[in-house]
């Protein structure tokens, strides 16, 4: 989901919110191929396992920082 507002001075849209739901992603790479600014890059990072679906919804800050490792206690 992408949210934006139009800047009245520059007449351009500015990004306000960006939410990426990894539970709907098939990791096929089509978004990477069609991205005009090369902002989407698929890497070899594959450790995205989580115990809840809430952990698969990433916002803009999470995409910039990357996933943080979680330590689970037995």
N, CA and C of each residue as an Amber inpcrd file, in Angstrom:
protein
   222
   0.8400000  -1.1520000   0.0000000   0.0000000   0.0000000   0.0000000
   0.9000000   1.2340000   0.0000000   0.5890000   2.1790000  -0.8430000
   1.3710000   3.3960000  -0.9680000   0.4570000   4.5820000  -0.7070000
   0.9140000   5.5060000   0.1240000   0.1780000   6.7330000   0.3890000
   1.0280000   7.9300000   0.0330000   0.3990000   8.9250000  -0.5920000
   1.1560000  10.1000000  -0.9890000   0.2790000  11.3380000  -0.9110000
   0.9330000  12.4910000  -0.8620000   0.2430000  13.7760000  -0.9330000
   0.9510000  14.6140000  -1.9860000   0.2170000  15.5640000  -2.5530000
   0.8030000  16.4330000  -3.5720000   1.3350000  17.7010000  -2.9150000
   2.5960000  17.9900000  -3.1640000   3.2250000  19.2070000  -2.6620000
   2.7330000  20.3710000  -3.5140000   2.1560000  21.3880000  -2.8930000
   1.5760000  22.4970000  -3.6360000   2.6320000  23.3950000  -4.2760000
   3.8190000  23.4280000  -3.7100000   4.8730000  24.2760000  -4.2640000
   5.5300000  23.6530000  -5.4940000   5.8730000  22.3790000  -5.3920000
   6.5840000  21.7260000  -6.4950000   5.6510000  20.9870000  -7.4420000
   4.3770000  20.8140000  -7.0640000   3.3810000  20.0870000  -7.8670000
   3.7380000  18.6200000  -8.0630000   4.5720000  18.0650000  -7.1750000
   4.9510000  16.6600000  -7.2560000   4.3590000  15.9090000  -6.0770000
   4.1690000  14.6120000  -6.2730000   3.6910000  13.7700000  -5.1870000
   4.8470000  13.4010000  -4.2740000   4.5730000  13.3970000  -2.9610000
   5.5610000  13.0050000  -1.9710000   5.0470000  11.7900000  -1.2120000
   5.9070000  10.8300000  -1.0030000   5.5470000   9.5900000  -0.3230000
   5.3090000   9.8590000   1.1560000   4.1590000   9.4130000   1.6670000
   3.8670000   9.5590000   3.0900000   3.9260000   8.2130000   3.7970000
   3.3090000   7.1960000   3.2340000   3.3340000   5.8590000   3.8350000
   3.6330000   4.8190000   2.7590000   4.3230000   3.7670000   3.1650000
   4.5960000   2.6440000   2.2810000   4.5640000   1.3840000   3.1270000
   3.6920000   0.4620000   2.7870000   3.5510000  -0.7910000   3.5180000
   3.6820000  -1.9390000   2.5310000   4.5460000  -2.8930000   2.8480000
   4.8060000  -4.0370000   1.9750000   4.4340000  -5.3000000   2.7330000
   3.5080000  -6.0740000   2.1850000   3.0320000  -7.2960000   2.8240000
   3.7400000  -8.4910000   2.1960000   4.7210000  -9.0460000   2.9170000
   5.4960000 -10.1660000   2.3950000   4.7040000 -11.4670000   2.3420000
   3.5950000 -11.5500000   3.0590000   2.8100000 -12.7740000   3.0090000
   2.1160000 -12.9420000   1.6610000   2.0280000 -11.8850000   0.8780000
   1.4250000 -11.9550000  -0.4550000   2.4650000 -12.0380000  -1.5660000
   3.7350000 -11.9750000  -1.2180000   4.8070000 -11.9720000  -2.2090000
   5.1890000 -13.4050000  -2.5830000   5.4010000 -13.6500000  -3.8810000
   5.8400000 -14.9580000  -4.3480000   7.3320000 -14.9680000  -4.6560000
   8.0170000 -13.8150000  -4.4410000   9.4490000 -13.6820000  -4.6970000
   9.8080000 -14.1060000  -6.1180000   8.9810000 -13.6540000  -7.0760000
   9.2110000 -14.0080000  -8.4750000  10.1590000 -13.0380000  -9.1730000
  10.3000000 -11.8050000  -8.6580000  11.2150000 -10.8440000  -9.2470000
  10.5980000  -9.9420000 -10.2890000   9.3020000 -10.0450000 -10.5490000
   8.6750000  -9.1840000 -11.5510000   8.6660000  -7.7180000 -11.1240000
   8.5320000  -7.4650000  -9.8290000   8.5530000  -6.0780000  -9.3570000
   9.9400000  -5.4760000  -9.5510000  10.9760000  -6.2770000  -9.3900000
  12.3460000  -5.8050000  -9.5860000  12.5850000  -5.4710000 -11.0610000
  12.0550000  -6.2700000 -11.9610000  12.2310000  -6.0310000 -13.3880000
  11.5120000  -4.7730000 -13.8520000  10.3390000  -4.5010000 -13.2790000
   9.5390000  -3.3680000 -13.7540000   9.8020000  -2.0700000 -13.0080000
  10.6390000  -2.0740000 -11.9750000  10.9140000  -0.8670000 -11.2010000
  11.7800000   0.0950000 -12.0280000  11.2790000   1.3090000 -12.3240000
  12.0490000   2.2090000 -13.1870000  13.2610000   2.8300000 -12.5010000
  13.2730000   2.8880000 -11.1850000  14.3870000   3.5550000 -10.4980000
  15.3440000   2.5630000  -9.8400000  15.1560000   1.2860000 -10.0580000
  15.9960000   0.2360000  -9.4720000  16.0310000   0.3150000  -7.9440000
  14.8990000   0.6880000  -7.3490000  14.8080000   0.7810000  -5.8930000
  14.5110000  -0.5770000  -5.2630000  13.9650000  -1.5070000  -6.0390000
  13.6440000  -2.8390000  -5.5260000  14.7420000  -3.7980000  -5.9640000
  15.3830000  -4.4240000  -4.9930000  16.4690000  -5.3600000  -5.2820000
  16.2260000  -6.6220000  -4.4640000  16.1980000  -7.7670000  -5.1250000
  16.0830000  -9.0390000  -4.4280000  17.4930000  -9.5230000  -4.0950000
  17.6790000  -9.9560000  -2.8570000  18.9930000 -10.4090000  -2.4080000
  18.9330000 -11.8860000  -2.0440000  20.0250000 -12.3910000  -1.5370000
  20.0900000 -13.7810000  -1.1030000  19.6800000 -13.9560000   0.3590000
  19.1960000 -12.8980000   1.0000000  18.7130000 -13.0070000   2.3770000
  17.4110000 -13.8020000   2.3700000  17.4080000 -14.9340000   3.0100000
  16.2410000 -15.8040000   2.9590000  15.6640000 -16.1020000   4.3310000
  16.2420000 -15.6170000   5.3730000  15.7740000 -15.9250000   6.7210000
  14.6630000 -14.9550000   7.1110000  13.4690000 -15.2010000   6.6020000
  12.3200000 -14.3540000   6.8790000  11.2540000 -15.1090000   7.6600000
  11.6180000 -16.2260000   8.2740000  10.6510000 -17.0270000   9.0100000
  10.1580000 -16.2660000  10.2350000   8.8640000 -16.3960000  10.5100000
   8.2610000 -15.7320000  11.6530000   7.1000000 -16.5770000  12.1540000
   6.6920000 -16.3440000  13.3820000   5.5970000 -17.1030000  13.9700000
   4.2520000 -16.3990000  13.8100000   4.2340000 -15.2090000  13.2710000
   2.9730000 -14.4870000  13.0970000   2.9810000 -13.7590000  11.7630000
   1.8040000 -13.5010000  11.2420000   1.6920000 -12.7720000   9.9800000
   2.0030000 -11.2930000  10.1490000   1.8910000 -10.7950000  11.3700000
   2.2060000  -9.3820000  11.6110000   3.6780000  -9.0960000  11.3590000
   4.5240000 -10.0930000  11.5170000   5.9420000  -9.9190000  11.2580000
   6.2780000  -9.8430000   9.7840000   5.3200000 -10.1680000   8.9180000
   5.5410000 -10.1250000   7.4740000   5.0580000  -8.8330000   6.8420000
   4.5240000  -7.9300000   7.6300000   4.0780000  -6.6380000   7.1210000
   5.1450000  -5.6160000   7.4730000   5.8000000  -5.1030000   6.4530000
   6.9100000  -4.1760000   6.6390000   6.5000000  -2.7800000   6.2200000
   6.9090000  -1.7930000   7.0030000   6.6760000  -0.4030000   6.6370000
   7.9700000   0.1820000   6.0680000   7.9490000   1.4600000   5.7960000
   9.0980000   2.0960000   5.1590000  10.3470000   2.0220000   6.0330000
  10.1990000   2.2290000   7.3270000  11.3530000   2.1980000   8.2270000
  11.9650000   0.8000000   8.2990000  11.1310000  -0.2230000   8.3240000
  11.6250000  -1.5960000   8.3640000  12.3590000  -1.9540000   7.0720000
  11.8810000  -1.4520000   5.9290000  12.5630000  -1.7210000   4.6720000
  13.9180000  -1.0180000   4.6000000  14.0190000   0.1660000   5.1960000
  15.2960000   0.8810000   5.1910000  16.3010000   0.2320000   6.1360000
  15.8500000  -0.2090000   7.3170000  16.7420000  -0.7840000   8.3240000
  17.0520000  -2.2510000   8.0780000  16.1340000  -2.9760000   7.5000000
  16.2970000  -4.4060000   7.3070000  15.7780000  -5.1760000   8.5110000
  15.5840000  -6.4660000   8.3590000  15.0540000  -7.2550000   9.4700000
  16.0620000  -7.3770000  10.6040000  15.5740000  -7.2620000  11.8100000
  16.4060000  -7.4240000  13.0040000  16.2650000  -8.8630000  13.4970000
  17.3490000  -9.4950000  13.9040000  17.2420000 -10.8700000  14.4080000
  16.5050000 -10.8970000  15.7550000  15.6630000 -11.9030000  15.9080000
  14.9260000 -12.0740000  17.1570000  15.4810000 -13.2840000  17.8940000
  15.6330000 -13.1270000  19.1980000  16.1400000 -14.2170000  20.0190000
  14.9710000 -14.8000000  20.8170000  14.7170000 -16.0670000  20.6150000
  13.6180000 -16.7560000  21.2870000  14.1770000 -17.5830000  22.4390000
  13.4780000 -17.5460000  23.5550000  13.8880000 -18.3240000  24.7130000
  13.1120000 -19.6160000  24.7510000  13.7690000 -20.6920000  25.1250000
  13.1240000 -22.0060000  25.2040000  12.3730000 -22.1480000  26.5140000
